[in-house]
Amino acid sequence: MAQRTTEIIVGLFMIAGCAALLFLALQVSGLSPKSAQSTYTIYANFNDTGGLTPRGRVSMAGVTVGSIESINLNKETFQARVTMSIHSEVDNIPSDSSAVIRTSGLLGEQYIDISIGAEMDSLKAGDTFYSTQSAMNLERLISNFASGR
Amino acid sequence: MIERIAAFGRLGLDIVSSFGRSGRFLAGVLGGVPRPATGFPLLLKQLYAVGVLSLAIIVVSGLFIGMVLGLQGYTILSDYGSEAAIGQMIALTLVRELGPVVTALLFAGRAGSALTAEIGLMKATEQLSSMEMMGVDPLRRVIAPRLWAGFIAMPVLAVIFSVVGIWGGMLVGVDWLGVFEGSFWGNMQSSVDFVDDVLNGVIKSVVFGFVCAWIAVYQGYDCVPTSAGISSATTKTVVYSSLAVLGLDFVLTAVMFGDF
């Protein structure tokens, strides 16, 4: 086969590989060019984070506005301290909003939903949510129901 | 009795010395300074033989594996009423595991065995030694382009395999079984991470490509130069490559995805 033809076919092969990788990046893993946008950090203390994991999403009215950076144990209060990074464009979360751990669907992943407060002041970088609601624990719910409390 | 023990020891020494020879062989292949002007056309020809000609089997098996995953996943997930999770199931299995591993196994069978047979026949017909007589280093002229071609082609093939597989899964899941397309892609995108899943899969396929190509060219170069020797070297290539891929896959998975 002519050298030129081989070059072209191998070139097409490599391009197909790059296109496939691009497809995996954009369509399969949902990597968007603006994912490196600037964020700010806020904290929330929970009594029980349930199955919350880092990289999970933080949403407001169902729209994703940030992600969970890390989950640590606060050794003094024995609460879980969740660090969240929120997109900078969402800079007007009322300061009396509360962070609620919810589950998407019955078996889905857990995420943090911010339920909006009424205060005029907004949360700034480094602030902590005043009120939180822990993960729904099905076992505890059933045992509470069974013991009639 | 003593003879048996001696044979056992000889077997062990043979294995160790074969490892040593393959290491020295690899150093000889990679150690030479590449000369782009003469090396590149040779590499191109091998990329065509190893990569482009393997494309058909990769695409067809990727399509069918994706379709089977879609069908099986739907049957299992519909028991829990969560058919929508089929997208993430197909994508994660393909990108993390099946893409690199099945591609490497097919690659060893399709391209690795051909490399071994080709180099083995070159050795049996004394083409390699006549090259040396002419002052051409066969390691650089014959072996290096083949090794590099396998190393480059394998990740490309694995990525294409994953994409075709996901497309096949979508064909079955969305177009045939009626999973909602939005949740198919949406679930997939929310659970697949580019660096953790896609790039780790690519790293896996790079490692597999290197190992498969190395085993293939080494077995060809080291074979007994008879027809029986070539046939046993070809068999060894496929068996060793498959075992190495499956074993390395466990190790790589444990390193990449095991949280401990």
Interface residues (C-beta under 8 A of the other chain):
Chain A: M1 Q3 T6 E7 I9 V10 F13 M14 A16 G17 A20 L21 F23 L24 A25 Q27 V28 S29 G30 L31 R55 R57 G105 L107
Chain B: P41 L44 K45 L47 Y48 G51 V52 L55 Y80 S82 A91 V95 A153 P155 V156 L157 V159 I160 S162 V163 I166 W185 M188 Q189 S190 V192 D193 F194 D197 V198 V202
